[in-house]
Amino acid sequence: MNVLEIQDLYFSYNRENVLSQINLSVEYGDYAGIIGSNGAGKSTLLKLILGVLKPSSGTIRLFGKDGCDPRDFRKIGYIPQNSAAFFGGFPATVEEVVKANLYSQLGFLRLPAKKHKVLVQQALETVGMQDCAKRRIGELSGGQQQRIMLARVLVAQPQILLLDEPVTGIDAQAAKSLYALLEQLNAEQGITILMVTHDVERAFRSAKHILHLNSSGVLEEDHDI
């Protein structure tokens, strides 16, 4: 069963063609990587899936529905490029940052119940950052902040993760650790992952299949994995 289906998608910006004839199917529990040169439209494709941009033509079905239904936002975990940079000098604590993604679930007074506190603790434990719960997010390294971003989306218990260059701006060891964590989430929790990355070597190691977005904006499956 597919969580995401894209058929004959085209997207143009200022009359310039960016994406052409995109066809993509992602099954529940899949881990797909999208590679391609800078400017090929990889990030644009994620924004189209999220409904931030509208296709010029073609269809996108997410969770069996046309387009991205606002009621399904909680099922999607999105980590944009350079997301950790957002936290520079941010005064909130780690647990406050993670808890903020439960805002829509907290009710009229926005006060967290015990179950919400448990979800925050579980999310931090999943990414190995439970000991940093009371620390200021701005005090952490780039790799640690990226793990907190992951915890922030995991706390809402998404069914699919959309990741845009998740290791940008962090060192090699932190990147290796983050990729290992993503593999674990996919294998053990069955979370579907669609990841845009420039790290071709690591993508081939981690993802179950690879799609290449070429310079003409056409998505092709790489069968060499």
N, C-alpha and C positions, 0 to 999 in steps of 0.2 A: 504493500500500500504506500502511496506517495504522500509525503507531507508537502512537497512543492512540485509544481508542474508549470513549465514555461513553454509556450508554443508560438513559433514564428514571431518572436518579439523584435521590433525595430524601435530605435530611439535616435532622434535627431535633436541637436541643440544649435540654435541660431542658423538653421537650415543646413548644418553640417552633420552628416551621418556619424553617429558614435557607435551604435550597436546594430548588427544586421542578422536577421534570421536566427535569433537565439532560441535553441531548444534544449531544455534541461529538465530532468526528472531526478528528484532526491527522495529516496525511500526513508521511512521511519527507521532510525538506528544507523543511518549511513554516516560516513565521514568523507566528505568530498572537498578537494582542494581546487581552487581556481588560480592558475598562474598566467603570467603574461607581462609584456613590457609596460613601462610607465606610460600612462596616457591611453592604454588600450580600452579602458572603460570598466575595469573590474569593480571599483568603488561605486561607479554609476549603476552597475547591475544590482548591487546590494540595496542601493537607495530605491531602485525600481521595485524590488521585492518588498521593501518596507512601506511602499506607497508614498514616499517622500517625493518621488518623481513619477510622472505618468508616461507610459509608453506611447510612441507615435502610432503603433499598431501592434497587434498580437495580444495574447492573453497570459495572465499570471494567476495561477490557482494555488492558494495557500490553505492548508487544512481542508481541502476539498471545496473551498469557496473562491469565487472570483475576486481578485485583489486582496488587500490586507484589511480585514474587518477589525475596526477598533476594539471590538469585544475579544479579539484574539491576541491583543498586544501582550498580555501576560504570558502567553505561550512562547513568546519570542524573546531571546536574549541577544541583544546587539551590543557589540563592542567596536566603536569606531576607531579609525586610525589615530595614533598619538593620544589615546584617551587618558593615559596616565599623566600627561602633561597638564591636564586640567587641575590636578591636585596641588600644584606648586603653591606653597604658602596657605593652603586651605586649612581653616582652623578646626574643622570638625574631627571627631575621633573616628577610628576605623568602623566601630560598630554603628555609629550614627550614619556614616556614608552608606553602609550596607542596608541598614533599616529603612533608609529613605526610599528604597525601591519597593517597599511594602506600603507606601503612603496610601494608595488607593484601597488597600484592604483594612486600614486601621479604624474605619468608622467615623462617626460624626466628630468626636472629640480628638481624633488622631492620636489616641493613647495606645501604645502597644500592649497587647495581652500576653499572657505567658507563652501561648503558641507562637506568637511573632518573635519573641525573644529566643525561643528554641530554634526557629528557622534561621535566625541570624547566626546563632552559635554553630549550627550544623553547616551553614554555608562557609563560615570561617574555618571550621575544621576540615571541610572538604578541600580547601585550597592551602591548608597548612598554616593559617595565619591566626589561629585562635589566641595565641599568646600576645598578639598585638592589638587586641580589641579596644583597649583604652588609650592607645597611642594616637597622636595626631597624624592624620593621613599625610600631611605635608612633610613629616619627618622621615618618611620611609623612602627606600630606594625605588628607582624606576621599576625594577622587577617585582618588588613587593607591592607597589601601587597597582601594577597590572594584575596581580593575583587578587587584590581587593576589588578591582573592576569586575573580575570574573565572579567573585563571591557576590558582588552586588547584583549581577544578573541571575545567578543561581538561586538566590534567596527566594525569588518569585517562582521557582520550579518550572522553568521553561521546557518546552518540548524540542525546540531547535535553537542552536546558537549560530548567529551570523557574525563572523569575525573578519574585520578589515585590517590586515597587516598587524596581527596581535603582538608581534615581538619588536615592532619599530621602537627604537630609542632605548632598548634594554641590552645588557651585555650578553655575551654568548652563553654563559652558564645559566643565567636567568631564563634565556630563551629556550634552552634545552630542557630546563625544568618545567617551563610552561607547556611546551609541546607534550612532555610526558604526562602532565596532568590532563591535558585534553584527550589524549589517548585513553587514559584511565576512565574519564567521565563517559566517553563513548562506549568503551568495552564493558564497564561495570554498571553504569546507570542507563545505558541505552540512549543517551542524549544525541540527537541528530546534530551534526556539525557541518556547516558550509563556511569554508575559510578561504579568504583571499590572501595570497601571500606572494612575496618576491623570492622567498627562500625555497627555491626549487628542490634542492637536495633534501631538506627536511620534510617538505611536503610529500615527496615520494616515499619517505620513511614512515610517515605518520598516517596519511590519508588512505582510505580504501580504494579510491579512484581519483584521477586527476583530470581536470579539464583545462584546456589551453585557450585563452582568449587572444586571438592573433591581432596583428596591426590593422586588419580590415574590420575589426569588431565582430568577428565570427567565432563562436565557441565550438571547439572541437575536443572530443575525448581523446586523451593520450593513452594508448593501449600498451605502453612499454612498462607500466607499473608492475 
